[in-house]
């Protein structure tokens, strides 16, 4: 499951010179009213090779840019004084690396992976469903973080394996407050300049923390996926916390995350679709209905562990 990505920082003149050798067309542009945004372009090099440009801006001023080449194996980047090395590394560790892995033909899911015994469970959920909150609660209860935000999977025979990824959770201030996380275990994701124009929306995006507790070293070899939990929107009184999920419903959620027009090649879309289908055939998958009362998160945690244990016992007896 080894994947290599070469990152090269360039000065302004060299980056502009490289960029001018390519022709780019917009794939996704942030609203002009946004104070913080990501614009994505596709293009071709002078050798007619496909390339991509990711630009991040503050108040419509570009502060960091990444050109992705060689099918995701080479990335050239530049950032201005309005950004910091720490902020750039956060962008690299997140969306840039995920996109590069996809370009290399790696099956990646937008999911957090937490260690349970010697395997991992995947948490998949749309924005605001509580994926980060649940993963944080697992970590507070002693479970190691295997991947945050995205997970790279590979099938071997009848098993899906997950490579170790980002081992810090990226969480919002409200999670810090609700779960009483010690400041000693937190690190700012973004370092913002003193003249940063703050709004409620920009604070929601930029006021994040990396969170991880000191833990004993874990084997970095890929781990088997034990189960997948699809987190639904929170509701006041769910009839059941966990139910089996129809494969068609689960596939719809997975395809909704990947179907971004123009971003991925036809080859990757085919790989993703086939891999997602096989994953749902092999790995036990469940609907998770978390209550909207955060104080009941312990019930959700216990139910997940009970479900995993029951599945493991059924597989053993079979």
C-alpha positions as CSV (number, residue, x, y, z in Angstrom):
1,X,0.0,0.0,0.0
2,X,3.0,2.2,-0.3
3,X,2.4,5.6,-2.0
4,X,5.0,8.3,-2.6
5,X,4.3,12.0,-3.1
6,X,7.1,14.5,-3.7
7,X,6.5,18.0,-2.4
8,X,8.6,20.9,-3.7
9,X,8.3,24.4,-2.3
10,X,9.0,27.1,-4.9
11,X,9.6,30.9,-4.6
12,X,7.1,33.2,-6.2
13,X,9.0,33.7,-9.5
14,X,9.6,30.0,-10.1
15,X,6.0,29.1,-9.2
16,X,4.6,31.7,-11.6
17,X,6.9,30.5,-14.3
18,X,5.7,26.9,-13.9
19,X,2.1,27.9,-13.8
20,X,2.3,30.0,-17.0
21,X,3.5,26.9,-18.9
22,X,0.1,25.3,-18.3
23,X,-3.5,26.0,-19.3
24,X,-6.1,25.7,-16.5
25,X,-9.9,25.6,-16.5
26,X,-12.0,26.0,-13.3
27,X,-13.6,23.0,-11.7
28,X,-14.7,24.6,-8.4
29,X,-14.7,28.2,-7.5
30,X,-15.6,29.6,-4.0
31,X,-18.2,32.4,-3.8
32,X,-16.7,35.8,-4.2
33,X,-18.2,36.8,-0.8
34,X,-16.2,34.1,1.1
35,X,-13.4,35.3,3.4
36,X,-11.7,31.9,3.1
37,X,-11.9,29.5,0.2
38,X,-10.5,26.8,-2.1
39,X,-10.5,27.1,-5.9
40,X,-9.7,24.1,-8.0
41,X,-8.6,24.0,-11.7
42,X,-7.7,21.3,-14.1
43,X,-5.2,21.7,-16.9
44,X,-2.5,20.3,-19.1
45,X,1.3,20.6,-19.2
46,X,3.3,21.5,-22.2
47,X,3.8,17.7,-22.7
48,X,0.0,17.3,-22.7
49,X,-0.1,15.6,-19.3
50,X,-3.0,16.3,-17.0
51,X,-2.4,18.5,-14.0
52,X,-4.4,20.3,-11.3
53,X,-4.1,23.6,-9.5
54,X,-5.5,24.1,-5.9
55,X,-5.5,27.8,-4.7
56,X,-6.5,28.9,-1.2
57,X,-7.4,32.5,-0.6
58,X,-8.2,34.9,2.2
59,X,-10.6,37.7,1.2
60,X,-10.0,36.7,-2.5
61,X,-6.2,37.1,-2.1
62,X,-4.4,33.9,-2.9
63,X,-2.2,32.8,0.0
64,X,-1.2,29.3,-0.9
65,X,-1.2,27.4,-4.3
66,X,-0.5,23.8,-5.2
67,X,0.2,22.3,-8.7
68,X,-0.3,18.6,-8.8
69,X,1.6,16.7,-11.5
70,X,2.6,13.2,-12.6
71,X,-0.7,11.5,-11.6
72,X,-0.5,12.8,-8.1
73,X,3.2,11.9,-7.5
74,X,4.7,15.4,-7.6
75,X,3.4,18.6,-6.0
76,X,4.9,22.0,-6.4
77,X,3.6,24.7,-4.0
78,X,4.1,28.3,-3.0
79,X,2.6,30.4,-0.2
80,X,2.8,34.1,0.8
81,X,3.5,35.8,4.0
82,X,-0.3,35.8,4.7
83,X,0.0,32.0,5.4
84,X,2.5,30.1,7.6
85,X,4.4,26.9,7.1
86,X,2.1,25.3,9.7
87,X,-1.1,26.3,7.8
88,X,0.4,25.0,4.5
89,X,1.3,21.7,6.2
90,X,-2.3,21.4,7.4
91,X,-3.5,21.8,3.8
92,X,-0.9,19.2,2.6
93,X,-1.9,16.7,5.3
94,X,-5.5,17.0,4.3
95,X,-7.1,17.6,1.0
96,X,-3.9,17.7,-1.1
97,X,-2.6,14.3,0.0
98,X,-6.1,12.7,-0.4
99,X,-6.4,14.0,-3.9
100,X,-2.9,12.8,-4.8
101,X,-3.7,9.3,-3.5
102,X,-6.8,9.2,-5.7
103,X,-4.8,10.3,-8.7
104,X,-2.4,7.4,-8.0
105,X,-5.4,5.0,-8.2
106,X,-5.8,4.5,-4.4
107,X,-9.2,3.8,-3.0
108,X,-9.8,6.5,-0.5
109,X,-12.9,7.1,1.7
110,X,-13.9,10.2,3.5
111,X,-13.9,8.4,6.8
112,X,-12.2,8.4,10.2
113,X,-10.7,5.1,11.3
114,X,-10.3,4.2,15.0
115,X,-8.5,1.2,16.5
116,X,-10.6,-1.3,18.3
117,X,-8.6,-4.2,19.6
118,X,-6.3,-5.2,16.7
119,X,-8.6,-3.9,13.9
120,X,-10.2,-0.6,12.9
121,X,-13.7,0.7,12.5
122,X,-14.6,3.4,10.0
123,X,-16.9,6.3,10.7
124,X,-18.6,7.8,7.7
125,X,-20.9,10.8,7.9
126,X,-21.8,14.0,6.1
127,X,-20.7,17.3,7.5
128,X,-22.2,18.0,10.9
129,X,-23.3,14.4,11.5
130,X,-20.9,14.1,14.5
131,X,-18.2,12.0,13.0
132,X,-15.4,14.0,14.6
133,X,-17.2,14.1,18.0
134,X,-17.6,10.3,18.0
135,X,-14.0,9.7,17.0
136,X,-12.8,12.1,19.7
137,X,-14.9,10.2,22.3
138,X,-13.3,6.9,21.2
139,X,-9.9,8.4,21.5
140,X,-10.6,9.8,25.0
141,X,-11.5,6.2,25.9
142,X,-8.2,4.9,24.9
143,X,-8.6,4.0,21.3
144,X,-5.7,5.0,19.0
145,X,-6.4,7.2,16.0
146,X,-5.6,5.3,12.8
147,X,-6.8,7.9,10.2
148,X,-8.6,11.2,10.3
149,X,-10.7,12.7,7.5
150,X,-9.7,10.2,4.9
151,X,-8.8,6.5,4.9
152,X,-6.8,4.6,2.1
153,X,-8.1,1.1,1.7
154,X,-6.9,-2.0,-0.3
155,X,-8.6,-5.3,-0.8
156,X,-6.7,-8.6,-0.4
157,X,-8.7,-11.7,-0.8
158,X,-11.8,-11.3,1.5
159,X,-10.3,-8.6,3.7
160,X,-10.1,-4.8,3.4
161,X,-7.0,-3.2,4.9
162,X,-6.5,0.4,5.9
163,X,-3.1,2.1,5.8
164,X,-2.2,4.4,8.7
165,X,-2.9,8.0,7.9
166,X,-3.2,11.2,9.8
167,X,-3.0,10.3,13.5
168,X,-4.4,13.6,14.9
169,X,-8.1,14.4,14.9
170,X,-9.1,17.8,13.5
171,X,-11.8,19.1,15.8
172,X,-13.9,22.3,16.3
173,X,-13.8,24.4,19.5
174,X,-17.3,23.2,20.5
175,X,-16.1,19.6,20.7
176,X,-13.2,20.8,22.9
177,X,-15.7,22.5,25.2
178,X,-18.3,19.7,25.4
179,X,-15.9,16.9,26.0
180,X,-13.6,18.9,28.3
181,X,-10.4,18.1,26.4
182,X,-7.2,19.4,28.1
183,X,-5.5,22.2,26.3
184,X,-2.2,20.3,26.6
185,X,-3.5,17.8,24.1
186,X,-4.5,20.5,21.5
187,X,-2.6,22.2,18.8
188,X,-3.9,24.9,16.4
189,X,-4.4,23.7,12.9
190,X,-4.0,27.2,11.4
191,X,-1.8,30.1,12.4
192,X,-3.6,33.2,11.2
193,X,-2.0,36.6,10.5
194,X,-2.7,39.4,12.9
195,X,-4.7,41.3,10.3
196,X,-7.0,38.4,9.5
197,X,-10.5,39.5,8.7
198,X,-12.7,37.4,11.0
199,X,-16.3,36.4,10.4
200,X,-18.5,33.7,11.8
201,X,-17.9,31.6,8.7
202,X,-14.2,32.0,8.6
203,X,-13.9,31.1,12.3
204,X,-15.9,27.9,11.7
205,X,-13.3,26.9,9.0
206,X,-10.1,28.1,10.6
207,X,-10.6,27.9,14.4
208,X,-9.8,24.2,14.5
209,X,-7.4,22.0,16.7
210,X,-5.4,18.9,16.2
211,X,-6.1,16.5,19.0
212,X,-4.3,13.4,20.1
213,X,-3.3,11.9,23.5
214,X,0.0,10.4,24.3
215,X,-0.3,6.7,23.6
216,X,1.9,3.7,23.4
217,X,3.4,3.0,20.0
218,X,1.2,1.0,17.7
219,X,2.2,-1.2,14.8
220,X,2.1,0.9,11.6
221,X,1.3,-2.0,9.3
222,X,-2.2,-1.8,7.6
223,X,-5.0,-3.0,9.7
224,X,-8.2,-4.9,8.9
225,X,-11.5,-3.1,8.7
226,X,-13.8,-4.7,11.3
227,X,-17.0,-2.6,10.5
228,X,-18.3,0.5,8.9
229,X,-20.7,2.9,10.6
230,X,-22.7,5.4,8.6
231,X,-23.5,8.3,10.9
232,X,-27.0,9.8,10.3
233,X,-28.1,13.3,11.4
234,X,-28.8,13.5,15.1
235,X,-32.4,13.1,16.3
236,X,-34.0,13.6,19.7
237,X,-35.1,10.0,20.5
238,X,-33.8,7.4,18.0
239,X,-35.8,4.1,18.2
240,X,-32.6,2.2,17.8
241,X,-29.0,3.5,17.9
242,X,-27.7,1.0,15.4
243,X,-29.4,-0.9,12.6
244,X,-28.3,-2.8,9.5
245,X,-28.0,-0.6,6.5
246,X,-29.2,-1.6,3.0
247,X,-26.3,-1.9,0.6
248,X,-28.0,0.4,-1.9
249,X,-28.4,3.2,0.8
250,X,-24.7,2.8,1.9
251,X,-23.5,2.9,-1.7
252,X,-25.5,6.1,-2.4
253,X,-23.7,7.7,0.6
254,X,-20.3,6.6,-0.7
255,X,-21.0,7.7,-4.3
256,X,-22.3,11.1,-3.2
257,X,-18.9,11.8,-1.7
258,X,-17.0,11.0,-4.8
259,X,-19.2,12.3,-7.6
260,X,-17.5,15.7,-8.2
261,X,-17.7,16.6,-11.9
262,X,-14.3,16.8,-13.5
263,X,-12.2,16.1,-10.4
264,X,-11.4,12.4,-10.9
265,X,-10.5,10.3,-13.9
266,X,-13.0,7.8,-15.3
267,X,-10.5,5.1,-14.3
268,X,-10.6,6.2,-10.7
269,X,-14.4,6.5,-10.7
270,X,-14.6,2.9,-11.9
271,X,-12.1,1.8,-9.3
272,X,-14.0,3.6,-6.5
273,X,-17.4,2.2,-7.6
274,X,-16.1,-1.3,-7.8
275,X,-14.2,-1.1,-4.5
276,X,-17.1,0.5,-2.7
277,X,-19.4,-2.3,-3.9
278,X,-17.0,-5.0,-2.7
279,X,-16.4,-3.3,0.6
280,X,-20.1,-3.4,1.4
281,X,-20.3,-7.1,0.4
282,X,-17.3,-8.0,2.6
283,X,-17.4,-5.7,5.6
284,X,-20.3,-5.5,8.1
285,X,-22.0,-2.1,7.7
286,X,-24.5,-0.3,9.9
287,X,-26.6,2.8,10.2
288,X,-25.9,4.8,13.3
289,X,-28.5,7.2,14.7
290,X,-26.9,9.3,17.4
291,X,-29.2,11.2,19.8
292,X,-28.9,15.0,19.7
293,X,-28.1,15.0,23.4
294,X,-24.3,14.9,23.5
295,X,-24.4,13.6,27.1
296,X,-25.7,10.3,25.6
297,X,-22.6,9.8,23.5
298,X,-21.5,7.1,26.0
299,X,-24.5,5.0,25.0
300,X,-23.5,5.3,21.4
301,X,-20.0,4.2,22.2
302,X,-21.1,1.2,24.2
303,X,-23.6,0.2,21.4
304,X,-20.8,0.3,18.8
305,X,-18.5,-1.9,20.9
306,X,-21.3,-4.3,21.5
307,X,-22.1,-4.5,17.8
308,X,-18.5,-5.1,16.9
309,X,-18.2,-7.8,19.5
310,X,-21.4,-9.5,18.4
311,X,-20.2,-9.4,14.7
312,X,-16.8,-10.9,15.7
313,X,-18.4,-13.7,17.6
314,X,-20.8,-14.5,14.7
315,X,-17.8,-14.6,12.3
316,X,-15.9,-16.9,14.7
317,X,-18.7,-19.3,15.1
318,X,-19.3,-19.4,11.4
